[in-house]
């Protein structure tokens, strides 16, 4: 395997954004297998600092997470050092940037120049291959895994005297649609004394955050708890009855959905390809198509503990198929294939 690996990411630990959670998990798993890893965080390191460090460290593989935000610098570093570039498609790069008139040229250049492109699910790979068929042979599927502290102990909601709890774990930005569940839940919440909708995550878009805060003022049953450390997620999931995902798009397998499943929670998620990769409607969770469907299925879940338990158990079984060791092994195999002469 390659001895020195550089992971280039838009955000890294202790950020709780999806890319940061993914990169921290992968870096931890690779180090456990003996790799020498450096994580270069674009949100805290200047480009010049990363370039200097790359020249000193000379990684045998540069692995960029997000084709638009990390890909161009990753490509420049790989060319300067003379090493392979791996690019992981993480969500908005595949769903939005690849089809945006201004951003698409940069994304295409990165994908066409990368030695390998990884995706979390074949639905993402198929979409990207249709848009850029010249890279289809270099796309590798590496499913995300779950590595959440103490999730194995999350057998049921923690004892409480309050009513049912729904959890919305996501950074507040338009693509996650944080305002979507509020109107449909107005009538549902009135039927369940003590009902709570809890938003967990940082405000990543100021306009969307302000809109959410305005919408919450008239709803005593909904509140934004802000950003919490990722290590606290198991406890927050344990205290929830239903976990929501209302995203317009996902990069194939959302960390928040996988973690909810691993904790045995019932998930109510938007019917998009990224969620269908792990949620089978009526089996491992429920999928909704619009406000009315969302309200109906939310009411079903809140009123039927047996349904929540059945979905949670099936979801936990599904999540168990995506282990950290399998994820790390696939990345190691890819690195070795690209650096066969490295010690």
Secondary structure, DSSP 8 states (H G I E B T S, - for coil): --SEEEEEESS-TT--SHHHHHHHHHHHHHHHTT-EEEEEETTTS-HHHHHHHHHHH--SEEEEESTTTTHHHHHHHHHHHT-EEEEE--SHHHHTGGG-TTTHHHHHHHHHH-SEEEESSHHHHHHHHHH-GGGGGGEEE-------TTGGG--S----SS--EEEEES-BSGGG-TTHHHHHHHHHHHTSTT-EEEEES-B-SHHHHHHHHHHHHT-TTEEEEE---GGGHHHHHHT-SEEEE--S--SSS-HHHHHHHHTT-EEEEESSHHHHTT--BTTTBEEE-SHHHHHHHHHHHHH-HHHHHHHHHHHHHHHTTS-HHHHHHHHHHHHHHH-TT--
